[in-house]
Amino acid sequence: MKKTINILIVSIICLLANQLRAQDGYTYTLMHNGGYSFTIQAVPNASANNFATSVQSYGFTIIVPDGVTIDTGSATSLGSAASATFFDGNNVAQPTIDGYLVTETLGSPATLAAPSAATNSNMYTFTVNGSPTSGNIYILENNSALANTVTPLKSFMQADMIDNGMAEFTNVVDPNAAAVTAPSTFNLATLSVEEENELLGVSLYPNPSNGIVNIQLPAGLEDLKIEMFDNAGKQINMELSSENTIDVSNIASGLYLVSIISNDIKTTKKLIVE
């Protein structure tokens, strides 16, 4: 009898442990960095697991409006070697969209913060080409009709989340759920406001520059502030002087996005730093 009870207790403990492990996993979210720069982040499910996640590979699908493209050449990723395979929506019976299947297999597993830290991890940062002002960019949901029809488009992450002394990589993104966390979509129409407001006449000069950049503004603007992002979507600490200038002499060469904001209205300009 005593032996039976001990076996039962062990079985219950194992069952509880498996249930706790089943709660561990990830979804993906779409972060807007400003302008036309975006980052896909991995979001851990709420968990007390304090074992750092080891990622072997991952993937997800970015949907864009028909005719809109992303700059895959300048994109950055977790392991710096992600591939983004374009597909025409017409080929999947979706003529109003196009898409990119983003995947990466890491030569050496990458480490993400333990789920208990509740910290999102940057997986893929990209810039949309041109200046489209209509349609939505979004992460394809795993339970969508398109993902269920073309299953290779489903999001996944092969990762080790169990502290058992063994490297066991399994898919930790639910293939049957949406597998996204809000925000997972962005309406490009919100970027069209600049065409209809007083910020339309804003310009930066000299451009390119390696020193002081003047921001030419229409008269009467108040409560002005700026935000600056590099091509990887990282925000750069930049102060606007009382003369409406910024100093770029101490930042790396490259393409930057400068957002000028006044009374909750924003316009974004490209700036090349030499």
C-alpha positions, 0 to 999 in steps of 0.5 A: 500500500505504501509503495502504491502511494509513493508511486502515486505521489511521484506520478502527481509530481511529474504531471505537475512538472509537465504542466508547468513546462507546458506553460513555457513558450513564446509568441511574437510581437511587432514593434514600430521603431519610428518611421518605416523601421520595425522589429519582430520580438519574441515574447515569453509566456508568463512563467516562473522559469528562471532557466535562460532559453537557448535558441537553435532556430526560429521563423515567422512570416511578415505580411505586407500590402501588395507591392510593398517590399522590405529592405532585407539587405540592411535587416539585422537578426538574432544571429546576424544571418537570417534569410527573408524569402519573398512570396507573391500573394497571387501564388497563395490566392491572396492577391492583396498581400505579399509576404516574407518568410523569415528563418534563421538557423544559428551555428551556435545556439543563442541565449535569451533571458529566462522567461521569469524576467518577462523580457522581450528579445529582438529577433529581426529588425527591418525597414520598409522600402519607399514611403507607403501610406496604406495597408497593414504590415502584420505577423501571420498568425499560426491559426490563420487560413493562410498558415493552415493552408501553407504550413511552412509559413507558420511561426516556430522557435526550436529552443531548450527551455528545460534545466535538465543538463541536456540540450533538448530543442523543441518547438516552443511556439504553439502551431495551433494558436495565433502565436502573436502578442499585441501589437502584431499589426501596424497600419501604414495609413498612420504614417500618411498624416505628415502629408496633411499637416504643417510639418510637410515643409520640414527639411534637414540640411546639410544632408549628408552630414558629419557635424551640425544638422539644421532642421528647417521648420515652418513658422509657428511650430510649438512643443517641438521634439525629435526622435532618432533611430539607426537603420537597425531600429535602435533609438539614438540619444539626440538633443535638439538645440534652441537653434533647432540643430542636432550634432551628429559628429559623435555617431557612426556613419550610416542611414538614420531616421529622424522623427520631428514631432509637434502637437502629436503630429509627426513627420520622419526624414532620412538623414545620412551621416558620413 
